[in-house]
């Protein structure tokens, strides 16, 4: 059978492979995500200030780190890669 690749899964695999930890600093996430591309989002790109601020707020709730497998990061990723 033929299966479609889920772009969200592919993005998360790239992030997990690059960071190799369940948490990361907001700066590391921004640097990495700005270098990732999909069929609808070209890289490199500058992420908006508001996306950076949202990521900082997530980190503030978690002792300065972004949990990569949490609901808030998943929501943030949906803003960073809307399609």
Backbone as JSON, one array per atom type, in Angstrom:
{
  "sequence": "XXXXXXXXXXXXXXXXXXXXXXXXXXXXXXXXXXXXXXXXXXXXXXXXXXXXXXXXXXXXXXXXXXXXXXXXXXXXXXXXXXX",
  "N": [[0.84, -1.18, 0.0], [0.32, 2.34, -0.47], [1.58, 5.15, 1.19], [1.12, 8.4, 2.5], [3.51, 10.91, 3.3], [3.61, 12.49, 6.34], [3.96, 15.83, 6.8], [4.28, 17.17, 9.21], [5.27, 15.19, 10.92], [7.71, 14.7, 9.63], [8.98, 17.17, 9.97], [9.19, 17.26, 12.79], [10.84, 15.05, 13.2], [13.19, 16.0, 12.04], [13.77, 18.11, 13.79], [14.02, 16.73, 16.25], [16.21, 15.08, 15.67], [18.25, 16.97, 15.18], [18.4, 18.43, 17.6], [18.45, 16.52, 19.62], [17.58, 16.13, 22.22], [14.95, 16.24, 24.69], [14.18, 18.8, 25.29], [14.78, 22.29, 24.51], [16.54, 25.4, 24.03], [14.85, 28.5, 23.42], [16.22, 30.02, 21.48], [17.77, 28.11, 20.1], [15.73, 26.59, 18.96], [14.46, 28.49, 17.28], [16.57, 29.11, 15.49], [16.93, 26.6, 14.27], [14.33, 25.96, 13.24], [13.95, 28.07, 11.48], [15.55, 27.3, 9.45], [14.37, 25.15, 8.27], [12.39, 23.66, 5.68], [9.33, 23.18, 3.85], [6.94, 21.76, 1.54], [5.39, 24.0, 1.16], [6.59, 26.09, 2.49], [9.4, 27.99, 2.26], [12.93, 27.81, 2.93], [16.03, 29.42, 3.72], [14.43, 31.38, 6.3], [13.05, 34.27, 7.91], [11.67, 34.22, 11.01], [8.72, 35.57, 12.45], [8.58, 38.28, 14.85], [6.54, 37.95, 16.69], [6.18, 35.17, 16.7], [8.59, 34.39, 17.84], [8.28, 35.56, 20.36], [6.1, 34.11, 21.34], [7.28, 31.6, 21.58], [9.2, 32.2, 23.52], [7.49, 32.67, 25.69], [6.49, 30.11, 26.11], [8.85, 28.86, 26.94], [9.33, 30.29, 29.3], [7.48, 29.2, 31.02], [8.61, 26.8, 31.52], [11.1, 26.72, 32.91], [12.93, 28.1, 31.26], [13.31, 26.54, 29.02], [12.14, 24.91, 26.02], [9.78, 22.44, 25.83], [9.9, 19.87, 23.59], [8.0, 17.98, 22.96], [5.56, 18.77, 23.82], [2.17, 20.07, 24.1], [1.97, 22.86, 23.72], [4.26, 23.49, 22.19], [3.66, 22.04, 19.89], [1.42, 23.47, 19.01], [2.69, 25.91, 18.5], [4.36, 25.17, 16.4], [2.44, 24.75, 14.45], [1.79, 27.33, 13.84], [4.19, 28.25, 12.88], [4.49, 26.7, 10.63], [2.07, 26.93, 8.77], [0.66, 25.6, 6.7]],
  "CA": [[0.0, 0.0, 0.0], [1.04, 3.61, -0.55], [1.3, 6.0, 2.35], [1.58, 9.79, 2.37], [4.38, 11.38, 4.37], [3.05, 13.58, 7.12], [5.0, 16.85, 6.91], [4.52, 17.48, 10.62], [6.16, 14.16, 11.42], [9.03, 14.91, 9.05], [9.57, 18.34, 10.65], [9.55, 16.87, 14.15], [12.01, 14.18, 13.11], [14.34, 16.88, 11.8], [14.04, 18.83, 15.04], [14.52, 15.77, 17.23], [17.55, 14.64, 15.24], [19.19, 18.08, 15.33], [18.53, 18.86, 18.99], [18.83, 15.3, 20.34], [17.15, 16.24, 23.62], [13.51, 16.53, 24.73], [13.99, 20.24, 25.51], [15.76, 23.14, 23.83], [16.39, 26.83, 24.28], [14.11, 29.17, 22.34], [17.15, 30.43, 20.43], [18.1, 26.93, 19.29], [14.54, 26.24, 18.18], [14.29, 29.51, 16.23], [17.62, 28.9, 14.49], [16.67, 25.37, 13.54], [13.07, 26.05, 12.49], [14.1, 29.02, 10.37], [16.31, 26.64, 8.38], [13.58, 24.03, 7.75], [11.42, 24.0, 4.64], [8.32, 22.18, 3.47], [6.44, 22.03, 0.19], [4.73, 25.31, 1.1], [7.38, 27.08, 3.22], [10.8, 27.96, 1.82], [13.97, 28.17, 3.91], [15.92, 29.97, 5.07], [13.45, 32.45, 6.45], [13.02, 34.99, 9.18], [10.41, 34.03, 11.73], [8.21, 36.84, 12.97], [8.84, 38.61, 16.25], [5.48, 37.37, 17.53], [6.47, 33.74, 16.87], [9.67, 34.32, 18.84], [7.71, 35.89, 21.67], [5.3, 32.96, 21.77], [8.21, 30.56, 22.0], [9.76, 32.65, 24.8], [6.47, 32.46, 26.73], [6.49, 28.67, 26.4], [10.06, 28.58, 27.72], [9.17, 30.88, 30.64], [6.68, 28.26, 31.82], [9.36, 25.55, 31.68], [12.45, 27.0, 33.38], [13.78, 28.6, 30.2], [13.45, 25.6, 27.91], [10.94, 24.55, 25.28], [9.59, 21.0, 25.71], [9.61, 19.61, 22.18], [6.89, 17.04, 22.78], [4.39, 19.29, 24.51], [1.06, 20.64, 23.34], [2.24, 24.25, 23.34], [5.2, 23.51, 21.08], [2.92, 21.57, 18.7], [0.63, 24.61, 18.55], [3.63, 26.87, 17.96], [4.8, 24.65, 15.1], [1.36, 24.95, 13.49], [1.88, 28.73, 13.43], [5.42, 28.4, 12.11], [4.25, 26.01, 9.36], [0.6, 26.93, 8.75], [0.01, 24.74, 5.69]],
  "C": [[0.88, 1.24, 0.0], [0.61, 4.5, 0.6], [1.86, 7.4, 2.08], [2.46, 10.15, 3.55], [3.71, 12.56, 5.04], [4.16, 14.62, 7.33], [5.29, 17.22, 8.36], [5.48, 16.47, 11.23], [7.58, 14.36, 10.9], [9.73, 16.1, 9.71], [10.03, 17.98, 12.06], [10.76, 15.94, 14.15], [13.27, 15.0, 12.88], [14.75, 17.62, 13.07], [14.63, 17.9, 16.08], [15.95, 15.34, 16.91], [18.58, 15.74, 15.5], [19.44, 18.44, 16.79], [18.95, 17.71, 19.89], [18.58, 15.36, 21.85], [15.64, 16.52, 23.62], [13.17, 18.0, 24.95], [15.06, 21.01, 24.75], [15.53, 24.59, 24.22], [15.56, 27.42, 23.14], [15.01, 29.57, 21.18], [17.5, 29.26, 19.52], [16.92, 26.52, 18.41], [14.35, 27.21, 17.02], [15.32, 29.3, 15.12], [17.34, 27.68, 13.63], [15.42, 25.49, 12.67], [13.19, 27.01, 11.32], [14.86, 28.41, 9.19], [15.54, 25.47, 7.74], [12.61, 24.51, 6.68], [10.46, 22.85, 4.44], [7.92, 22.49, 2.02], [5.87, 23.43, 0.05], [5.5, 26.43, 1.79], [8.84, 26.93, 2.82], [11.75, 28.38, 2.94], [15.19, 28.63, 3.13], [14.9, 31.11, 5.11], [13.59, 33.1, 7.81], [11.66, 34.76, 9.81], [10.0, 35.35, 12.36], [8.57, 37.03, 14.44], [7.78, 37.96, 17.14], [5.67, 35.86, 17.72], [7.58, 33.55, 17.9], [9.17, 34.59, 20.24], [6.86, 34.75, 22.21], [6.19, 31.84, 22.27], [8.86, 30.93, 23.34], [8.77, 32.43, 25.94], [6.36, 30.98, 27.1], [7.69, 28.34, 27.3], [9.95, 29.13, 29.14], [8.4, 29.96, 31.56], [7.44, 26.98, 32.16], [10.83, 25.81, 31.97], [13.42, 27.36, 32.25], [13.98, 27.69, 29.01], [12.1, 25.28, 27.28], [10.84, 23.02, 25.24], [9.12, 20.67, 24.29], [8.42, 18.69, 21.95], [5.62, 17.49, 23.49], [3.36, 19.89, 23.57], [1.36, 22.05, 22.86], [3.23, 24.34, 22.19], [4.52, 23.04, 19.8], [2.07, 22.71, 18.13], [1.53, 25.66, 17.91], [4.08, 26.44, 16.56], [3.7, 24.86, 14.05], [1.29, 26.41, 13.02], [3.12, 28.96, 12.56], [5.3, 27.77, 10.73], [2.74, 25.85, 9.18], [-0.04, 26.0, 7.73], [0.57, 23.36, 5.76]]
}
